[in-house]
Amino acid sequence: MNALTLNLQASLGILVYVMLATFVSSRVKAIRWSLVLAAIAWQFAICWVLLRVPAITHALSVSNQVVAALSAATLSGTSFVFGYVGGAPPPFALENPERAVIFAFQVIAIIMVVSALSAVLWYWRILPAVIRSIAWIFKRTLGTDGPAGFAITANVFVGQVEAPLLVRPFIARMSRYELLLLMTAGMTMIAGSMMVVYSALLANQFSNLPTQLMTKSLMSIPASILFAHIMLPDDHASSEPATLERPYSSTMDAVTRGTTDGLHIWLNVMAILIVLIALVALLNQGIGKLPWVLGAPLSLERIAGWLFSPLAWLMGIPWAEALNAGSLLGIKTVLNEFLAYLKLVDMGPSAFSERTRLIVIYALCGFANFASMGIQISGIAAMAPERRHDLNDLALRSLLGATLASCMSAAIVGIVAF
């Protein structure tokens, strides 16, 4: 299929995603379509500027060197602590050296390093300044203000529970729209630490991955605003200013506490992967005993592909590739994006065309899955117990909004980048 046909297909997808959100809108007549159009325009503008303007693209290419430097530095630490299991030269000859990479100790250990660095940058007031600058832009153009506006922008750098923590004193007084926006943005983006992990993991799948993932996260800010507004257009946001406390007492305190936080995330990622991969294997063993369909045994991946392939096609993916892309979308939604990215790596570069591969990377970039619903309800409710009912009521809407937001951003990058 030629690029024009695929772009028209993706344009149809953008329209369909908006229409799907209106089905769960609290009041369709209250939707401000000027805001919807502005949010879509912002996604195109961010994507075009970051990927098409040579000066910006060249400046952002430094992020590739940063990821390489972080990976090399982490390998120095893991080699010292874990020896050859952590990446040091082995004391014996290897027949298959490419299989000597231990995922837990050499790949995702970078989470702890990035977490510590993020804490230091927060203590030095660098991250808050960057977040406030980005939030100010969307306040002026899309009207997102106050603690919710700050928190959803912070999601570009921190996780879906860490961002609400930054505005914890204000959560009890947030409107339902602000809560929905907070939850939707949290599931639409990924934390900065995971951005570095996925950049390293997918380095052989696509060039300049740090820039691509940062672009996706920035596009997710207007996308989250768009879908939260469509779903709750008759609820008003507060204009209460966000005042932040300094969470660390010194640079060393930031390093130690950031490392501890990173350790918890690292252990959680390993535990979740072990359990989810085991559950998928158990499900596939059970499903595989059912009668074959279309000459092949049933599996969770095949079923997910059938269910999500229409969404994939609407992102501008040829139908011949939509089944595999839909399978990855299903794995992300039912399980998590980590497993979906690992599956993408296993498929190899030949599984998709360059255009489809980039679209899929954007679509998978986010925490939109059923487990995240539980994480957000329990995590945010711990900060504001009186909002638990609202959080439960808004959970499915936030999952739908985050899924549609990632699909829309993926459709837009296919139009802009190719």
ZATI-380414 format. One line per field, with one value per residue: residue number from 1; x, y, z of N, C-alpha, C in turn. Coordinates in steps of 0.2 Angstrom, whole numbers, plus 5000, padded with zeros to 4 digits. Layout:
// residues N
k	NUM	...
neast	X	...
nnorth	Y	...
nup	Z	...
caeast	X	...
canorth	Y	...
caup	Z	...
ceast	X	...
cnorth	Y	...
cup	Z	...
END
This chain:
// residues 418
k	1	2	3	4	5	6	7	8	9	10	11	12	13	14	15	16	17	18	19	20	21	22	23	24	25	26	27	28	29	30	31	32	33	34	35	36	37	38	39	40	41	42	43	44	45	46	47	48	49	50	51	52	53	54	55	56	57	58	59	60	61	62	63	64	65	66	67	68	69	70	71	72	73	74	75	76	77	78	79	80	81	82	83	84	85	86	87	88	89	90	91	92	93	94	95	96	97	98	99	100	101	102	103	104	105	106	107	108	109	110	111	112	113	114	115	116	117	118	119	120	121	122	123	124	125	126	127	128	129	130	131	132	133	134	135	136	137	138	139	140	141	142	143	144	145	146	147	148	149	150	151	152	153	154	155	156	157	158	159	160	161	162	163	164	165	166	167	168	169	170	171	172	173	174	175	176	177	178	179	180	181	182	183	184	185	186	187	188	189	190	191	192	193	194	195	196	197	198	199	200	201	202	203	204	205	206	207	208	209	210	211	212	213	214	215	216	217	218	219	220	221	222	223	224	225	226	227	228	229	230	231	232	233	234	235	236	237	238	239	240	241	242	243	244	245	246	247	248	249	250	251	252	253	254	255	256	257	258	259	260	261	262	263	264	265	266	267	268	269	270	271	272	273	274	275	276	277	278	279	280	281	282	283	284	285	286	287	288	289	290	291	292	293	294	295	296	297	298	299	300	301	302	303	304	305	306	307	308	309	310	311	312	313	314	315	316	317	318	319	320	321	322	323	324	325	326	327	328	329	330	331	332	333	334	335	336	337	338	339	340	341	342	343	344	345	346	347	348	349	350	351	352	353	354	355	356	357	358	359	360	361	362	363	364	365	366	367	368	369	370	371	372	373	374	375	376	377	378	379	380	381	382	383	384	385	386	387	388	389	390	391	392	393	394	395	396	397	398	399	400	401	402	403	404	405	406	407	408	409	410	411	412	413	414	415	416	417	418
neast	5004	5002	5009	5000	4987	4989	4990	4978	4970	4975	4971	4957	4956	4960	4948	4939	4943	4941	4927	4924	4927	4916	4906	4906	4905	4900	4891	4888	4884	4891	4904	4918	4922	4932	4943	4946	4950	4961	4969	4972	4979	4990	4996	5001	5009	5019	5025	5029	5038	5048	5053	5055	5061	5076	5086	5081	5079	5093	5098	5091	5096	5106	5101	5102	5116	5116	5108	5117	5128	5123	5119	5132	5138	5130	5133	5146	5144	5135	5144	5154	5147	5140	5148	5153	5140	5134	5139	5153	5169	5168	5175	5178	5177	5164	5151	5140	5140	5131	5120	5123	5118	5111	5095	5089	5100	5108	5101	5088	5093	5097	5087	5088	5099	5094	5083	5090	5097	5087	5081	5091	5091	5079	5080	5090	5082	5080	5072	5059	5058	5059	5047	5037	5038	5034	5021	5016	5015	5004	4994	4992	4987	4978	4971	4974	4977	4984	4986	4983	4987	5001	5005	5001	5010	5022	5022	5029	5041	5041	5033	5016	5011	5020	5019	5006	5009	5017	5008	5000	4993	4983	4974	4962	4954	4952	4943	4931	4934	4948	4954	4951	4959	4971	4973	4971	4982	4993	4992	4994	5007	5025	5036	5052	5063	5059	5058	5071	5075	5068	5073	5086	5083	5076	5085	5090	5079	5074	5081	5087	5078	5077	5073	5061	5053	5052	5045	5033	5028	5027	5018	5007	5002	4993	4985	4979	4972	4963	4955	4951	4943	4933	4926	4922	4915	4907	4912	4921	4938	4949	4957	4967	4983	4998	5008	5024	5033	5050	5056	5068	5083	5096	5109	5115	5105	5095	5101	5102	5089	5083	5089	5084	5071	5072	5077	5065	5057	5064	5064	5050	5047	5054	5048	5034	5036	5040	5029	5018	5023	5023	5009	5004	5010	5003	4990	4990	4993	4982	4972	4977	4973	4961	4950	4958	4960	4958	4968	4978	4984	4975	4980	4984	4990	4986	4972	4971	4976	4966	4956	4961	4966	4958	4959	4973	4974	4967	4977	4984	4991	4995	4983	4989	4999	4992	4987	4997	5002	4990	4990	5001	4996	4985	4992	4999	4988	4980	4990	5005	5015	5028	5030	5024	5033	5044	5040	5039	5053	5057	5050	5058	5067	5062	5048	5039	5036	5046	5039	5027	5033	5038	5025	5019	5028	5025	5012	5013	5019	5016	5007	4994	4985	4976	4981	4987	4976	4972	4983	4983	4971	4973	4985	4983	4971	4977	4983	4972	4960	4946	4942	4941	4929	4926	4938	4937	4926	4930	4940	4939	4936	4947	4957	4952	4952	4966	4971	4965	4972	4985	4984	4980	4991	5000	4995	4996	5010	5014	5009	5016	5030	5032
nnorth	4994	5011	5027	5037	5031	5024	5035	5041	5031	5031	5044	5042	5034	5042	5050	5040	5036	5047	5047	5035	5038	5047	5039	5036	5047	5059	5070	5073	5085	5095	5095	5103	5106	5114	5113	5100	5099	5108	5100	5089	5096	5100	5088	5084	5095	5094	5082	5084	5095	5089	5078	5082	5095	5099	5105	5104	5090	5086	5091	5083	5071	5069	5063	5049	5047	5049	5039	5028	5031	5030	5016	5010	5015	5009	4995	4995	4996	4984	4974	4975	4971	4959	4952	4941	4938	4950	4956	4957	4951	4934	4920	4909	4901	4905	4897	4902	4918	4928	4925	4927	4938	4943	4947	4953	4957	4965	4972	4978	4984	4996	5004	5008	5017	5027	5031	5036	5047	5055	5059	5067	5077	5082	5087	5097	5106	5106	5097	5101	5114	5112	5104	5113	5123	5116	5113	5126	5130	5121	5125	5138	5136	5125	5126	5119	5118	5122	5110	5097	5100	5101	5089	5080	5083	5080	5067	5064	5062	5055	5041	5033	5033	5041	5054	5059	5059	5071	5081	5078	5085	5091	5082	5078	5088	5089	5090	5079	5078	5082	5072	5061	5065	5065	5051	5046	5052	5046	5033	5034	5038	5033	5030	5040	5032	5019	5023	5024	5011	5004	5010	5006	4992	4991	4995	4989	4988	5000	5016	5030	5029	5035	5048	5046	5040	5050	5060	5053	5053	5067	5070	5064	5072	5082	5073	5066	5076	5079	5066	5065	5076	5074	5063	5068	5081	5091	5094	5104	5111	5115	5130	5131	5135	5125	5121	5115	5104	5102	5087	5081	5082	5084	5082	5070	5063	5063	5055	5042	5040	5040	5029	5019	5019	5016	5003	4996	4997	4990	4977	4975	4975	4963	4953	4955	4952	4938	4932	4936	4931	4917	4915	4918	4907	4897	4899	4898	4885	4879	4885	4880	4867	4867	4865	4867	4882	4889	4881	4881	4880	4888	4903	4915	4926	4925	4927	4939	4946	4945	4952	4965	4969	4978	4990	4992	4992	5005	5013	5015	5004	4992	4979	4966	4966	4970	4960	4954	4966	4970	4959	4962	4974	4969	4961	4971	4978	4968	4962	4969	4983	4980	4966	4966	4973	4965	4954	4960	4962	4949	4945	4951	4962	4959	4957	4967	4981	4996	5008	5002	4997	5008	5014	5004	5004	5017	5015	5005	5012	5016	5014	5008	4997	4983	4980	4992	5000	4995	4998	5012	5015	5010	5016	5030	5032	5029	5041	5050	5045	5048	5049	5037	5031	5039	5036	5022	5023	5030	5022	5013	5021	5029	5020	5016	5029	5031	5021	5024	5037	5033	5026	5036	5044	5036	5034	5047	5049	5040	5047	5059	5055	5048
nup	5000	4996	5003	5004	5004	5017	5025	5024	5029	5043	5046	5046	5057	5067	5068	5071	5084	5092	5090	5097	5110	5113	5115	5128	5135	5147	5144	5128	5121	5128	5125	5120	5104	5099	5108	5106	5093	5094	5103	5095	5085	5092	5095	5082	5079	5089	5086	5073	5074	5083	5076	5063	5061	5058	5066	5079	5079	5078	5090	5099	5097	5105	5116	5113	5115	5128	5133	5130	5137	5150	5150	5149	5160	5170	5167	5172	5185	5188	5184	5193	5205	5202	5195	5181	5178	5178	5168	5167	5160	5156	5166	5158	5142	5130	5121	5115	5115	5114	5121	5133	5140	5154	5158	5170	5177	5168	5160	5164	5176	5175	5179	5192	5192	5184	5192	5203	5198	5193	5205	5210	5200	5203	5216	5213	5207	5194	5186	5191	5186	5172	5170	5174	5164	5153	5157	5158	5144	5140	5148	5143	5131	5130	5142	5154	5170	5187	5200	5194	5180	5182	5187	5177	5167	5173	5172	5161	5165	5177	5186	5186	5199	5206	5200	5205	5218	5219	5220	5231	5242	5236	5230	5236	5234	5220	5205	5197	5184	5184	5191	5182	5172	5178	5180	5167	5160	5167	5163	5150	5147	5150	5163	5166	5169	5163	5150	5147	5148	5139	5127	5127	5126	5113	5104	5093	5085	5080	5075	5085	5097	5110	5107	5100	5110	5119	5112	5110	5123	5126	5116	5122	5132	5127	5121	5132	5138	5128	5128	5141	5142	5133	5138	5151	5149	5155	5168	5179	5180	5193	5198	5207	5213	5211	5223	5228	5239	5244	5242	5246	5257	5254	5242	5243	5250	5241	5231	5239	5242	5230	5224	5232	5229	5216	5217	5222	5211	5202	5207	5208	5194	5190	5197	5193	5179	5180	5185	5176	5164	5167	5169	5157	5150	5156	5153	5139	5138	5142	5133	5121	5121	5116	5101	5085	5076	5060	5056	5065	5083	5096	5105	5117	5112	5098	5099	5105	5094	5085	5091	5093	5081	5072	5078	5077	5063	5060	5064	5054	5049	5037	5033	5032	5041	5052	5061	5069	5075	5082	5091	5099	5104	5112	5121	5128	5134	5141	5149	5151	5145	5145	5143	5130	5122	5124	5117	5104	5102	5101	5089	5080	5068	5055	5056	5054	5043	5042	5044	5051	5062	5069	5072	5080	5091	5096	5099	5109	5120	5135	5150	5150	5155	5163	5175	5179	5182	5194	5202	5201	5208	5221	5224	5223	5230	5243	5246	5246	5253	5253	5240	5234	5229	5218	5211	5208	5200	5189	5183	5172	5162	5161	5157	5144	5139	5139	5131	5119	5117	5115	5104	5095	5095	5089	5076	5071	5071	5061	5050	5050	5050	5039
caeast	5000	5006	5009	4994	4982	4990	4989	4970	4968	4976	4966	4950	4957	4959	4941	4935	4945	4937	4920	4923	4927	4910	4901	4906	4905	4894	4887	4891	4883	4895	4911	4921	4926	4938	4948	4947	4954	4967	4973	4975	4984	4996	5000	5004	5014	5025	5028	5033	5044	5053	5055	5056	5065	5083	5090	5078	5081	5100	5099	5088	5100	5111	5098	5105	5122	5115	5106	5122	5132	5119	5120	5139	5139	5126	5136	5151	5141	5133	5150	5158	5143	5138	5154	5151	5133	5132	5142	5160	5171	5167	5181	5178	5175	5157	5149	5135	5140	5125	5115	5125	5116	5106	5091	5088	5106	5112	5097	5084	5096	5098	5081	5090	5103	5090	5079	5094	5099	5080	5080	5096	5089	5073	5083	5093	5076	5080	5066	5053	5058	5057	5040	5033	5039	5030	5014	5014	5013	4998	4990	4990	4984	4973	4967	4975	4980	4984	4990	4983	4991	5008	5005	5001	5016	5027	5021	5034	5048	5040	5028	5009	5009	5024	5017	5001	5012	5020	5002	4996	4989	4977	4970	4956	4949	4952	4936	4931	4938	4955	4955	4951	4965	4977	4973	4972	4989	4997	4992	4996	5014	5029	5041	5058	5067	5057	5060	5078	5076	5065	5077	5091	5080	5074	5090	5091	5073	5073	5086	5085	5073	5075	5069	5054	5049	5051	5040	5027	5026	5025	5011	5002	4999	4987	4980	4976	4968	4958	4950	4947	4938	4927	4923	4919	4916	4903	4915	4926	4944	4950	4962	4971	4990	5001	5014	5027	5038	5056	5056	5075	5086	5103	5111	5116	5099	5092	5104	5101	5082	5081	5091	5080	5065	5073	5077	5059	5054	5068	5062	5044	5047	5056	5042	5029	5038	5040	5022	5014	5025	5020	5002	5003	5011	4998	4984	4991	4993	4974	4969	4980	4970	4954	4951	4962	4956	4962	4974	4984	4981	4973	4984	4982	4992	4981	4965	4972	4977	4959	4952	4964	4968	4954	4962	4979	4973	4965	4983	4988	4995	4992	4980	4993	5003	4988	4985	5003	5001	4984	4992	5005	4991	4981	4996	5000	4982	4978	4996	5008	5019	5035	5029	5023	5040	5049	5037	5041	5060	5057	5048	5064	5066	5058	5041	5036	5040	5049	5033	5023	5037	5038	5018	5018	5032	5022	5006	5014	5022	5011	5005	4987	4983	4971	4985	4988	4970	4972	4989	4981	4966	4976	4990	4980	4967	4981	4984	4966	4955	4939	4941	4941	4923	4927	4943	4934	4921	4933	4945	4938	4936	4954	4960	4949	4955	4974	4972	4964	4977	4991	4983	4980	4998	5003	4992	4999	5017	5014	5007	5021	5036	5033
canorth	5000	5018	5031	5041	5027	5023	5041	5042	5026	5034	5050	5039	5031	5048	5052	5034	5036	5052	5045	5030	5041	5050	5034	5035	5054	5061	5074	5075	5092	5100	5094	5109	5103	5118	5111	5093	5100	5111	5095	5085	5100	5100	5082	5085	5100	5091	5076	5087	5099	5085	5073	5084	5101	5097	5108	5100	5083	5085	5092	5078	5065	5068	5058	5043	5046	5049	5032	5024	5032	5027	5009	5008	5016	5004	4989	4995	4994	4977	4970	4974	4968	4953	4948	4940	4938	4957	4959	4957	4945	4927	4916	4903	4902	4905	4895	4907	4924	4933	4922	4928	4944	4942	4952	4956	4961	4969	4976	4983	4986	5004	5008	5011	5022	5033	5034	5040	5053	5059	5062	5072	5083	5085	5091	5103	5110	5106	5094	5105	5119	5109	5102	5119	5126	5112	5114	5133	5130	5118	5130	5144	5134	5120	5128	5114	5123	5120	5104	5092	5101	5100	5082	5076	5085	5077	5060	5063	5060	5050	5036	5035	5035	5046	5060	5061	5061	5078	5086	5074	5088	5094	5077	5077	5094	5089	5089	5072	5079	5082	5065	5057	5067	5062	5044	5044	5053	5041	5027	5035	5038	5029	5034	5041	5026	5014	5026	5022	5004	5002	5013	5001	4986	4991	4999	4986	4988	5007	5021	5036	5028	5040	5054	5044	5039	5057	5063	5050	5056	5074	5070	5061	5077	5085	5067	5064	5081	5078	5061	5066	5081	5071	5059	5072	5088	5095	5095	5110	5110	5120	5135	5131	5134	5120	5122	5109	5103	5099	5080	5078	5087	5085	5078	5063	5061	5062	5049	5036	5038	5038	5022	5014	5019	5012	4996	4994	4997	4985	4971	4974	4973	4956	4949	4955	4948	4931	4930	4937	4926	4911	4915	4917	4900	4892	4901	4895	4878	4877	4887	4876	4860	4868	4863	4872	4887	4891	4876	4882	4880	4894	4906	4921	4931	4925	4929	4947	4949	4946	4958	4972	4971	4984	4996	4993	4995	5012	5017	5016	4998	4987	4973	4960	4967	4972	4954	4954	4972	4969	4954	4966	4979	4965	4959	4977	4980	4963	4961	4975	4985	4977	4960	4967	4975	4959	4950	4964	4960	4942	4945	4953	4967	4958	4956	4973	4986	5002	5012	4999	4996	5014	5015	4999	5006	5022	5012	5001	5016	5018	5010	5007	4990	4982	4980	4999	5002	4993	5001	5019	5015	5008	5021	5037	5031	5029	5048	5053	5039	5050	5049	5030	5029	5042	5033	5016	5024	5033	5018	5010	5027	5031	5014	5017	5035	5031	5017	5028	5042	5030	5024	5042	5047	5031	5036	5053	5048	5037	5052	5064	5053	5044
caup	5000	4996	5009	5004	5007	5024	5029	5024	5034	5049	5047	5048	5064	5072	5069	5075	5091	5095	5091	5102	5117	5114	5117	5136	5137	5152	5140	5122	5119	5132	5122	5116	5099	5097	5112	5103	5087	5096	5106	5089	5081	5096	5094	5075	5080	5093	5082	5067	5077	5086	5071	5056	5061	5058	5072	5085	5079	5080	5097	5103	5095	5110	5120	5111	5118	5135	5135	5129	5143	5156	5150	5150	5167	5174	5166	5176	5192	5188	5183	5199	5210	5200	5191	5174	5177	5177	5161	5167	5156	5160	5167	5154	5135	5129	5114	5112	5119	5113	5125	5140	5143	5159	5158	5176	5180	5164	5156	5168	5182	5174	5182	5199	5191	5182	5197	5208	5194	5193	5212	5211	5196	5206	5222	5211	5204	5186	5183	5192	5181	5165	5170	5175	5158	5148	5159	5156	5137	5139	5152	5139	5124	5131	5148	5159	5175	5193	5202	5189	5175	5184	5188	5170	5163	5177	5170	5156	5168	5183	5185	5186	5206	5208	5198	5209	5225	5219	5221	5235	5246	5232	5227	5239	5232	5213	5202	5194	5177	5185	5193	5176	5168	5181	5179	5160	5158	5170	5159	5143	5146	5154	5168	5163	5170	5159	5144	5146	5148	5132	5122	5126	5124	5106	5100	5086	5081	5077	5077	5089	5101	5115	5104	5098	5116	5122	5107	5111	5130	5125	5113	5126	5136	5124	5119	5138	5139	5124	5129	5147	5141	5129	5143	5156	5147	5160	5174	5178	5183	5198	5196	5213	5211	5213	5227	5229	5244	5242	5245	5248	5261	5251	5236	5245	5252	5234	5228	5242	5242	5223	5223	5236	5225	5210	5219	5223	5205	5199	5210	5206	5187	5189	5200	5188	5173	5181	5186	5170	5159	5169	5168	5150	5148	5159	5149	5132	5138	5143	5127	5116	5121	5112	5094	5082	5072	5054	5055	5070	5089	5099	5110	5120	5107	5092	5101	5106	5088	5082	5095	5093	5074	5069	5081	5073	5056	5060	5065	5047	5048	5032	5036	5032	5047	5058	5066	5073	5078	5086	5096	5104	5108	5116	5126	5132	5138	5146	5153	5151	5139	5145	5139	5123	5120	5124	5111	5098	5101	5099	5082	5075	5063	5049	5057	5052	5039	5046	5046	5055	5068	5073	5074	5085	5096	5099	5102	5115	5124	5140	5156	5149	5156	5169	5182	5181	5185	5201	5204	5202	5213	5227	5225	5224	5236	5249	5247	5247	5254	5252	5233	5232	5225	5211	5207	5205	5195	5183	5181	5165	5157	5161	5153	5137	5136	5138	5125	5113	5116	5112	5097	5091	5094	5084	5070	5069	5069	5054	5045	5050	5050	5033
ceast	5004	5005	5003	4988	4983	4988	4981	4967	4969	4972	4959	4951	4957	4952	4937	4937	4942	4930	4919	4923	4920	4905	4900	4906	4899	4889	4890	4890	4888	4902	4913	4925	4932	4944	4950	4952	4961	4972	4976	4980	4990	5000	5004	5010	5020	5028	5032	5039	5050	5056	5057	5060	5072	5087	5088	5080	5088	5101	5096	5092	5105	5108	5101	5112	5121	5113	5112	5127	5129	5120	5127	5140	5136	5130	5142	5149	5139	5139	5153	5154	5142	5143	5151	5144	5130	5135	5149	5162	5171	5174	5182	5175	5167	5156	5144	5135	5134	5119	5117	5123	5110	5102	5090	5094	5110	5107	5092	5087	5097	5092	5084	5095	5099	5086	5084	5096	5092	5079	5085	5094	5083	5076	5086	5088	5077	5074	5060	5053	5056	5049	5035	5033	5034	5023	5012	5011	5006	4992	4987	4986	4978	4969	4969	4979	4980	4988	4989	4987	4999	5009	5006	5007	5022	5027	5026	5040	5047	5034	5021	5007	5014	5022	5011	5004	5015	5014	4998	4991	4982	4972	4963	4951	4949	4945	4937	4935	4946	4958	4956	4957	4971	4978	4975	4980	4994	4998	4994	5004	5018	5034	5048	5063	5065	5058	5067	5079	5073	5069	5083	5088	5078	5079	5091	5085	5072	5078	5083	5079	5071	5071	5062	5050	5047	5045	5034	5024	5024	5018	5006	4999	4993	4982	4976	4971	4962	4953	4947	4942	4932	4923	4919	4919	4912	4906	4921	4932	4945	4956	4967	4978	4993	5008	5017	5032	5044	5057	5063	5079	5093	5104	5111	5110	5095	5095	5102	5093	5080	5083	5087	5073	5066	5074	5070	5056	5057	5065	5055	5043	5049	5051	5036	5030	5037	5033	5018	5016	5023	5013	5000	5004	5006	4991	4984	4991	4986	4971	4971	4977	4963	4955	4954	4958	4961	4968	4980	4980	4980	4979	4982	4984	4988	4974	4966	4973	4970	4955	4954	4966	4964	4957	4969	4979	4971	4971	4987	4993	4991	4989	4984	4997	4998	4987	4991	5003	4996	4986	4996	5001	4987	4986	4998	4994	4980	4984	4999	5012	5025	5035	5028	5029	5044	5046	5039	5049	5061	5055	5054	5062	5062	5051	5037	5040	5042	5044	5029	5026	5037	5031	5017	5022	5028	5015	5007	5017	5017	5009	4998	4986	4979	4975	4986	4982	4970	4978	4987	4976	4969	4981	4987	4975	4971	4982	4978	4960	4948	4937	4941	4935	4924	4933	4941	4929	4924	4938	4945	4938	4943	4958	4958	4953	4963	4975	4971	4969	4983	4990	4983	4987	5002	5001	4995	5006	5018	5013	5013	5028	5038	5029
cnorth	5006	5022	5035	5037	5025	5029	5042	5037	5028	5040	5047	5037	5036	5050	5046	5034	5041	5050	5039	5033	5044	5046	5034	5042	5055	5066	5077	5082	5097	5099	5100	5106	5108	5116	5104	5094	5103	5105	5091	5089	5100	5094	5082	5089	5097	5086	5079	5091	5094	5080	5076	5091	5099	5099	5105	5093	5081	5086	5086	5071	5064	5063	5051	5041	5046	5042	5027	5024	5029	5019	5007	5009	5011	4997	4989	4993	4987	4972	4969	4970	4961	4949	4947	4939	4945	4960	4959	4951	4939	4924	4910	4905	4901	4902	4900	4914	4929	4931	4923	4934	4942	4948	4956	4960	4965	4973	4981	4985	4994	5008	5011	5017	5028	5036	5038	5047	5058	5062	5068	5078	5086	5090	5097	5108	5110	5103	5098	5111	5117	5107	5108	5123	5123	5113	5121	5133	5127	5122	5135	5142	5129	5121	5123	5118	5119	5113	5098	5093	5100	5092	5078	5077	5081	5069	5058	5060	5055	5046	5038	5036	5040	5053	5063	5063	5068	5083	5082	5079	5091	5089	5077	5082	5094	5088	5082	5072	5078	5075	5060	5059	5065	5055	5042	5046	5048	5035	5028	5036	5033	5033	5035	5035	5020	5017	5024	5015	5001	5005	5008	4994	4985	4995	4996	4986	4995	5012	5027	5035	5032	5046	5052	5043	5045	5060	5060	5053	5063	5075	5068	5066	5080	5079	5066	5070	5080	5072	5062	5071	5078	5067	5063	5080	5093	5096	5100	5108	5116	5124	5136	5130	5128	5122	5116	5109	5100	5092	5078	5084	5088	5081	5071	5059	5059	5055	5042	5035	5037	5031	5017	5014	5015	5005	4993	4993	4991	4978	4970	4972	4966	4952	4949	4951	4940	4928	4930	4932	4919	4910	4914	4910	4896	4893	4898	4888	4875	4879	4882	4869	4861	4866	4869	4876	4889	4887	4877	4882	4887	4896	4912	4927	4931	4928	4937	4950	4950	4952	4965	4974	4977	4990	4998	4995	5002	5016	5018	5010	4994	4981	4967	4960	4968	4966	4954	4960	4972	4964	4958	4971	4975	4963	4965	4978	4974	4962	4967	4977	4982	4970	4961	4969	4969	4955	4953	4962	4953	4941	4946	4958	4966	4957	4961	4977	4992	5006	5009	4998	5002	5015	5010	5002	5012	5020	5008	5006	5019	5012	5008	4999	4989	4982	4987	5002	5001	4997	5009	5019	5015	5014	5028	5037	5031	5037	5052	5048	5041	5050	5042	5028	5032	5038	5026	5017	5027	5028	5015	5016	5029	5026	5015	5024	5035	5026	5020	5034	5039	5028	5030	5044	5042	5033	5042	5053	5045	5042	5057	5061	5050	5048
cup	5000	5002	5010	5007	5014	5028	5029	5029	5041	5051	5049	5055	5069	5073	5073	5082	5095	5096	5096	5109	5118	5117	5125	5139	5142	5148	5134	5120	5123	5129	5118	5110	5097	5101	5109	5097	5089	5099	5100	5086	5085	5095	5087	5076	5084	5089	5076	5069	5079	5081	5064	5056	5062	5064	5079	5085	5081	5087	5101	5102	5101	5115	5119	5115	5126	5137	5135	5135	5149	5156	5151	5157	5172	5173	5171	5183	5193	5188	5189	5205	5208	5196	5184	5173	5176	5172	5161	5162	5159	5161	5163	5147	5134	5122	5111	5117	5119	5118	5133	5143	5148	5160	5164	5179	5175	5160	5160	5175	5181	5177	5189	5198	5189	5187	5202	5204	5194	5200	5213	5207	5199	5212	5219	5207	5197	5183	5185	5187	5174	5165	5170	5168	5153	5150	5157	5149	5136	5143	5147	5133	5125	5138	5154	5164	5182	5194	5196	5182	5176	5184	5181	5166	5167	5175	5164	5159	5174	5182	5187	5194	5208	5206	5203	5216	5225	5221	5226	5239	5242	5229	5229	5236	5224	5211	5199	5187	5179	5187	5187	5172	5171	5180	5171	5158	5161	5166	5152	5142	5150	5158	5164	5163	5165	5151	5142	5144	5141	5126	5121	5124	5116	5102	5093	5082	5077	5080	5081	5093	5106	5113	5103	5104	5119	5118	5109	5118	5130	5121	5117	5131	5133	5122	5126	5139	5135	5126	5136	5147	5138	5134	5149	5154	5151	5167	5174	5182	5188	5195	5202	5211	5214	5217	5229	5235	5241	5245	5248	5252	5258	5245	5237	5247	5246	5231	5232	5242	5235	5221	5226	5232	5219	5211	5219	5216	5201	5201	5208	5198	5186	5191	5195	5182	5174	5182	5180	5165	5161	5168	5161	5147	5150	5154	5142	5132	5139	5136	5121	5116	5117	5105	5090	5077	5066	5054	5060	5077	5092	5104	5112	5115	5100	5094	5102	5099	5084	5085	5093	5086	5071	5072	5078	5066	5055	5062	5059	5046	5042	5036	5036	5039	5054	5063	5071	5078	5084	5092	5101	5108	5113	5122	5131	5137	5143	5151	5155	5145	5139	5141	5132	5119	5119	5118	5105	5097	5098	5092	5078	5071	5057	5050	5054	5047	5044	5049	5052	5062	5072	5076	5080	5092	5100	5103	5109	5121	5129	5145	5155	5149	5162	5175	5184	5184	5193	5205	5206	5208	5220	5229	5227	5229	5243	5251	5248	5248	5253	5245	5230	5227	5218	5207	5204	5199	5188	5180	5174	5160	5156	5156	5146	5135	5135	5132	5119	5111	5113	5105	5092	5089	5089	5077	5067	5067	5063	5049	5044	5048	5043	5027
END
